[in-house]
Amino acid sequence: MATDLRLKEGLHQITEAIVGTYVECSHINHLGHRPLPSRDAVIDILADILEILYPGFGRRQNLHMGNVEYHVGDLVDGLHDKLTQQIARAMRHDCSEPAPVIDFEALAQQKAIELLKRLPHLRGLLENDVESAFLGDPAAKHHTEIVFCYPGFEAVTIYRIAHEILLLGVPLIPRMMTEFAHSKTGIDIHPGARIGPGFFIDHGTGVVIGETCDIGRNVKLYQGVTLGALSFPRDAAGNIIRGMKRHPTLEDDVVVYANATILGGDTTVGHHAVIGSSVWLTHGVEPYTVVTLEKPSLRIKSPEARANPNAGFYEI
């Protein structure tokens, strides 16, 4: 391949122009001595936690009660170190300037240990989730199929891990985890949402669950459901007010069918309510309510009529 060396002489000027933007566009570069958490390391941490939560489903096969404790002990030991390093990075980055004298590694170690302590509790929640999925989906042949194959279950699992890390006051890493799940499954669950046990997302692609959602026990969502914000409250200067309740509440045993949109922090769907497909809901409904759209009419043109340009549609 021929190369014009004269053109390469301009590369230095191009580099200077790029670096010059690092001051003007400072929000999209991260320079200094506070390394961010590593995406690869966080994904590796997730893989190790999933190996603990679902032994025998992942990288290590032929596990049994005689060797599983050794395997889990090795994973827990490695997770202690990996979590401590990545949590320390996240907390150091989140500390305001100038950084006070804080031993971030020591603080991160405490949070890493606390997360590991919560893994038995997480397994209990996920046992309820997989049972709800099995009872709610006649296509599921057994629980193994759900754990091994269902993207909705994978997204919920990663959400539950990320939520526990968020509750420990760790920045960045919870959102990194749920966005990884989002990229894999097409399901977007903010780690700040509060979701009760027995939660099931059937099919799942396109589901969005906002940060301040509250979801009760045994709730079921189908694909394309959005639990979003109706509007963003602003202060006198026009800036978005953060931290307010913006997303809906779904009480126990609610079912929301495909492509329904439920918006607003004041919107509460009462227990045992059913929200039908493609419904747009911006106000609360009482328990046991069924909300559906009126039956749409179809406009149909038969093959014979299509050959006649003067023929019209008929409706059903």
C-alpha positions as CSV (number, residue, x, y, z in Angstrom):
1,M,0.0,0.0,0.0
2,A,1.4,3.4,-1.0
3,T,1.8,6.0,1.7
4,D,2.3,9.7,1.2
5,L,4.7,10.7,4.0
6,R,3.9,14.4,3.4
7,L,0.4,13.8,4.6
8,K,1.7,12.3,7.9
9,E,3.5,15.6,8.7
10,G,0.1,17.1,9.6
11,L,-0.6,14.4,12.3
12,H,1.1,16.5,15.0
13,Q,-1.3,19.4,14.3
14,I,-4.3,17.1,14.4
15,T,-3.1,15.7,17.8
16,E,-2.7,19.3,19.2
17,A,-6.2,20.2,18.0
18,I,-7.7,17.1,19.7
19,V,-5.9,17.7,22.9
20,G,-7.0,21.3,22.9
21,T,-10.6,20.2,23.2
22,Y,-9.8,18.4,26.5
23,V,-10.1,21.7,28.3
24,E,-13.1,23.1,26.4
25,C,-15.0,19.8,26.5
26,S,-14.0,18.7,30.0
27,H,-17.2,16.6,30.7
28,I,-16.2,13.9,28.2
29,N,-12.6,13.2,29.4
30,H,-11.3,11.8,32.6
31,L,-7.7,12.9,33.3
32,G,-5.7,12.8,36.5
33,H,-4.8,10.2,39.1
34,R,-8.2,8.8,39.9
35,P,-8.8,5.8,37.6
36,L,-12.4,4.8,37.0
37,P,-13.7,1.3,37.6
38,S,-12.7,-1.0,34.8
39,R,-15.6,-2.2,32.6
40,D,-13.9,-5.5,32.0
41,A,-13.2,-6.0,35.8
42,V,-16.9,-5.2,36.7
43,I,-18.1,-7.7,34.0
44,D,-15.7,-10.3,35.5
45,I,-17.1,-9.6,39.0
46,L,-20.6,-10.2,37.7
47,A,-19.5,-13.5,36.1
48,D,-18.0,-14.6,39.5
49,I,-21.2,-13.6,41.4
50,L,-23.4,-15.4,38.9
51,E,-21.2,-18.5,39.3
52,I,-21.9,-18.4,43.1
53,L,-25.6,-17.6,42.7
54,Y,-26.2,-20.4,40.1
55,P,-23.5,-23.1,40.6
56,G,-23.3,-25.5,37.8
57,F,-24.9,-23.2,35.2
58,G,-21.8,-21.3,34.2
59,R,-18.1,-21.8,33.7
60,R,-17.6,-24.8,36.1
61,Q,-19.5,-28.0,35.4
62,N,-19.6,-31.3,37.4
63,L,-20.1,-29.6,40.7
64,H,-21.6,-31.5,43.6
65,M,-21.9,-31.1,47.3
66,G,-18.5,-32.6,47.8
67,N,-16.5,-30.0,45.9
68,V,-18.8,-27.0,45.6
69,E,-17.6,-25.4,48.9
70,Y,-14.1,-25.4,47.7
71,H,-15.2,-23.8,44.4
72,V,-17.3,-21.1,46.0
73,G,-14.6,-20.4,48.6
74,D,-12.1,-19.7,45.8
75,L,-14.6,-17.4,44.1
76,V,-15.4,-15.5,47.3
77,D,-11.7,-15.0,48.0
78,G,-11.1,-13.6,44.5
79,L,-14.2,-11.5,44.7
80,H,-13.0,-9.9,47.9
81,D,-10.0,-8.5,46.1
82,K,-11.7,-7.6,42.9
83,L,-14.6,-5.8,44.6
84,T,-12.3,-4.0,47.0
85,Q,-10.2,-2.5,44.1
86,Q,-13.1,-1.5,41.9
87,I,-15.3,-0.1,44.7
88,A,-12.3,1.9,46.0
89,R,-11.9,3.4,42.5
90,A,-15.5,4.3,42.2
91,M,-15.6,5.9,45.7
92,R,-12.3,7.8,45.1
93,H,-13.7,9.2,41.8
94,D,-16.9,10.3,43.5
95,C,-15.2,12.2,46.3
96,S,-15.4,15.9,45.9
97,E,-12.3,18.0,45.3
98,P,-10.0,18.5,47.1
99,A,-10.0,14.9,48.3
100,P,-10.0,14.5,52.0
101,V,-7.7,12.0,53.7
102,I,-9.8,8.8,53.4
103,D,-8.6,5.2,53.2
104,F,-10.8,4.3,50.3
105,E,-9.4,0.7,50.1
106,A,-10.3,0.1,53.8
107,L,-13.8,1.5,53.2
108,A,-14.2,-0.5,50.0
109,Q,-13.1,-3.7,51.7
110,Q,-16.0,-3.2,54.3
111,K,-18.5,-2.8,51.5
112,A,-17.1,-5.8,49.6
113,I,-17.5,-8.0,52.7
114,E,-21.0,-6.7,53.2
115,L,-22.0,-7.5,49.7
116,L,-20.6,-11.0,50.0
117,K,-22.6,-11.5,53.2
118,R,-25.8,-10.6,51.3
119,L,-25.4,-13.3,48.6
120,P,-27.4,-15.9,50.6
121,H,-30.3,-13.4,50.9
122,L,-30.0,-12.7,47.1
123,R,-30.3,-16.4,46.4
124,G,-33.6,-16.5,48.3
125,L,-35.0,-13.6,46.3
126,L,-33.9,-15.3,43.0
127,E,-35.5,-18.6,44.1
128,N,-38.8,-16.7,44.3
129,D,-38.2,-15.0,40.9
130,V,-37.5,-18.3,39.1
131,E,-40.5,-19.9,40.7
132,S,-42.8,-17.0,39.6
133,A,-41.4,-17.3,36.1
134,F,-42.1,-21.1,36.0
135,L,-45.6,-20.7,37.3
136,G,-46.3,-17.8,35.0
137,D,-45.0,-19.1,31.7
138,P,-46.5,-22.3,30.3
139,A,-43.7,-22.5,27.7
140,A,-41.1,-23.1,30.5
141,K,-40.5,-26.8,30.7
142,H,-38.5,-26.6,34.0
143,H,-36.7,-24.2,36.2
144,T,-33.3,-25.0,34.6
145,E,-34.6,-23.6,31.3
146,I,-35.4,-20.3,33.0
147,V,-32.1,-19.8,34.7
148,F,-30.1,-21.0,31.7
149,C,-32.0,-19.3,28.9
150,Y,-34.3,-16.5,29.8
151,P,-33.0,-13.0,29.2
152,G,-35.6,-11.5,31.5
153,F,-34.3,-13.6,34.4
154,E,-30.7,-12.7,33.6
155,A,-31.6,-9.0,33.6
156,V,-33.5,-9.3,36.9
157,T,-30.5,-11.2,38.5
158,I,-28.0,-8.5,37.5
159,Y,-30.4,-5.8,38.7
160,R,-30.7,-7.5,42.1
161,I,-26.9,-7.6,42.4
162,A,-26.5,-4.0,41.3
163,H,-29.3,-2.8,43.7
164,E,-27.6,-4.4,46.7
165,I,-24.3,-2.6,45.7
166,L,-26.2,0.7,45.3
167,L,-27.7,0.2,48.8
168,L,-24.2,0.1,50.1
169,G,-23.5,3.6,48.8
170,V,-21.2,2.6,46.0
171,P,-21.4,4.9,42.9
172,L,-21.0,4.0,39.2
173,I,-20.6,0.2,39.5
174,P,-24.3,-0.5,39.9
175,R,-25.2,1.4,36.8
176,M,-22.3,-0.2,34.9
177,M,-23.8,-3.6,35.8
178,T,-27.4,-2.8,34.8
179,E,-26.2,-1.2,31.5
180,F,-24.2,-4.3,30.7
181,A,-27.4,-6.3,31.2
182,H,-29.3,-3.8,29.1
183,S,-26.8,-4.2,26.2
184,K,-27.1,-8.0,26.5
185,T,-30.9,-8.4,26.9
186,G,-32.5,-5.2,25.7
187,I,-34.0,-4.8,29.2
188,D,-33.3,-1.5,31.0
189,I,-33.7,-1.7,34.8
190,H,-32.3,1.2,36.8
191,P,-30.4,-0.2,39.9
192,G,-32.3,2.3,42.1
193,A,-35.7,0.8,41.4
194,R,-37.2,-1.1,44.3
195,I,-38.6,-4.5,43.2
196,G,-40.2,-7.1,45.5
197,P,-39.8,-10.9,45.3
198,G,-41.4,-13.1,42.7
199,F,-40.8,-10.6,39.8
200,F,-41.0,-11.9,36.2
201,I,-40.4,-10.3,32.9
202,D,-41.7,-12.5,30.1
203,H,-39.9,-12.2,26.7
204,G,-38.6,-8.8,27.9
205,T,-37.1,-6.9,25.0
206,G,-37.7,-3.2,25.3
207,V,-38.7,-3.1,29.0
208,V,-37.7,0.1,30.8
209,I,-38.0,0.4,34.6
210,G,-37.0,3.9,35.9
211,E,-34.9,4.8,39.0
212,T,-37.8,5.6,41.4
213,C,-40.1,2.8,40.5
214,D,-41.6,0.8,43.4
215,I,-42.8,-2.7,42.4
216,G,-44.4,-5.1,44.8
217,R,-44.5,-8.8,45.1
218,N,-45.3,-11.3,42.3
219,V,-45.5,-8.6,39.5
220,K,-45.3,-9.7,35.9
221,L,-44.4,-7.6,32.9
222,Y,-44.3,-8.4,29.2
223,Q,-42.1,-7.1,26.5
224,G,-42.0,-3.4,25.6
225,V,-43.4,-2.1,28.9
226,T,-42.2,1.3,30.0
227,L,-42.4,2.4,33.7
228,G,-41.2,5.9,33.2
229,A,-41.4,9.6,34.2
230,L,-44.3,11.8,33.1
231,S,-42.2,15.0,33.5
232,F,-39.1,16.2,35.2
233,P,-39.7,18.7,38.1
234,R,-37.4,21.8,37.8
235,D,-36.3,24.5,40.3
236,A,-36.7,28.2,39.9
237,A,-33.6,28.3,37.6
238,G,-35.0,25.7,35.3
239,N,-32.6,22.9,36.5
240,I,-33.9,19.4,36.9
241,I,-34.6,18.5,40.6
242,R,-32.9,15.1,41.1
243,G,-33.9,12.5,43.7
244,M,-37.7,13.0,43.6
245,K,-40.2,10.3,43.0
246,R,-40.7,10.4,39.2
247,H,-41.8,6.8,38.3
248,P,-44.9,4.8,39.0
249,T,-45.7,2.3,41.8
250,L,-47.0,-1.1,41.0
251,E,-48.5,-2.9,44.0
252,D,-48.5,-6.7,44.6
253,D,-49.7,-9.2,41.9
254,V,-50.0,-6.6,39.1
255,V,-49.8,-7.8,35.4
256,V,-48.8,-5.4,32.7
257,Y,-49.1,-6.6,29.1
258,A,-46.9,-5.9,26.1
259,N,-46.1,-2.3,25.1
260,A,-48.0,-0.6,27.9
261,T,-46.7,2.7,29.1
262,I,-47.2,3.8,32.7
263,L,-45.8,7.2,33.7
264,G,-45.5,9.4,36.7
265,G,-44.4,9.4,40.3
266,D,-48.0,9.9,41.5
267,T,-49.3,7.0,39.4
268,T,-50.1,3.9,41.6
269,V,-51.4,0.7,40.1
270,G,-53.4,-1.1,42.8
271,H,-52.8,-4.7,43.7
272,H,-54.1,-7.4,41.4
273,A,-54.8,-4.9,38.6
274,V,-54.3,-5.8,35.0
275,I,-53.0,-3.3,32.5
276,G,-53.6,-4.3,28.9
277,S,-51.4,-4.1,25.8
278,S,-50.5,-0.7,24.4
279,V,-52.3,1.2,27.2
280,W,-51.0,4.7,28.0
281,L,-51.6,5.3,31.7
282,T,-50.7,8.5,33.6
283,H,-53.0,8.2,36.6
284,G,-53.5,5.7,39.3
285,V,-56.0,2.8,39.3
286,E,-57.7,0.9,42.1
287,P,-56.9,-2.7,43.1
288,Y,-58.4,-5.4,40.9
289,T,-58.9,-2.9,38.0
290,V,-58.6,-4.1,34.4
291,V,-57.4,-1.3,32.0
292,T,-57.7,-2.0,28.3
293,L,-58.0,-0.1,25.0
294,E,-61.2,-0.1,23.1
295,K,-61.0,-2.8,20.4
296,P,-59.4,-1.2,17.3
297,S,-61.0,-1.6,13.9
298,L,-59.0,-3.2,11.1
299,R,-59.1,-1.9,7.5
300,I,-58.7,-4.8,5.1
301,K,-58.5,-4.9,1.3
302,S,-59.0,-8.3,-0.3
303,P,-56.6,-9.5,-3.1
304,E,-59.4,-9.1,-5.6
305,A,-60.1,-5.6,-4.5
306,R,-56.5,-4.6,-4.7
307,A,-56.6,-5.3,-8.4
308,N,-59.4,-2.7,-8.7
309,P,-58.1,0.8,-8.0
310,N,-61.6,2.0,-7.3
311,A,-62.3,-0.6,-4.6
312,G,-62.3,0.6,-1.0
313,F,-61.4,-1.0,2.3
314,Y,-63.8,-2.7,4.5
315,E,-63.6,-2.6,8.3
316,I,-64.0,-5.2,11.0
